[in-house]
Amino acid sequence: MITLWLFILIGAVIAFFWFGRQIAEAAQQHAVGQAEKLNVQLLSVACVKRRLAVLSNGRLGIKSQFAFEFSSDQQSAYTGTMHLENLRLKKMDIPPHRIG
């Protein structure tokens, strides 16, 4: 019986890791799309926070916050944030930046 619970626990950890990678790839794609839309250079994307929570649709899922850095004039770097629920982008905060 303990072996079964161990396999379930290991499977859950692997599934959480795998889904976390899918979320990171989705965040990268959202950041690339936003950078193209703003005509800026994307520098980096990093996960700030990830947690299991109740989503806005009432279901259990993963809420994530990502920080992305971009440059508009190749001299200054700005940091924006993205809020995702599972793979869906819910909110993006972009700081004021120089258009160049």
N, C-alpha and C positions, 0 to 999 in steps of 0.2 A: 504494500500500500504506500509506503514511504517513497518507493521508486516511482510510482505513478505521479505523486505530487511533485517530486523533483523534476520529472520530465515536463510536467505542466508549467512549472516555474521557469525552467530553462526555455521552453517554447515561448512563454510570454515575454521574457527578456529579449529573445531574438526578434520576435514580432515587433516589440516596441522600438528596438534599434532600427529594424528595417523600415518601419513606417516613419521614423525620425529622419532617415536618409531621404525618403520621398518628400517629406516636408521641406527639408533643406534644399532639395533640387527645385521644388516649386517656388520657394522664396527667391532662389537665384534667378529663375525665369521671370518672376514678377519684377525684380530689381532691374534686370536687363531691359525689359519692356518699358519701365518707367524712365530709365536712362535714355533710351532711344527717343521716347516721347518728349523729354525735356532737352534733348540734344546736349547731353553732358557725358563725361567719361566715368564709367563705373570703376571704382577702385577695389572694393572688397564688400563681402557680405558675411556677417557672423551672427550666430545664434546668441541671444542675450538671455532668454528665458524660455523654458518649455515645461508645461505641466498638464496633468490630466485634470479635466474640468468639465462642467456642464456647458455646452455650447449654446449659442443664441437660439438654435432650433429645438432646444430641450433635450438633446441627446448627449451622451457621454463622448468626449473626444479629447483632442490635444490642442491646447491653446499655446501659441508660440509668439515670441517677439524677436525680431531680427533687426540688427543695425546694419545699414549699408552706407559706405562712404563713396562720395562722388566728387568730381572736380569739374568746374565749368570753364576755368581759365588756365588750367594746368599749373597753377601756382598755389591755389587754395584748396583745401579739402573740407567738405561739409558732411555731416552725419545725419542721415534720416532714419526713421524707424518704420517697420512694417509689423502689423499685427495680423496673424493668421489663425484661423480655426480650421484644423486639419489641413487641407491643401488650399483652402479658399482664403483669399486676401480680404480682410474685413476693413482695415484702416491703414492708411499710409500718411505719415507725417514727414513733410519735406521742409527743411528750414529755408528762410530767404537766402538766396545766393546770387552772385554776380552773373550776369549773362554776358558771355564773351565769346 
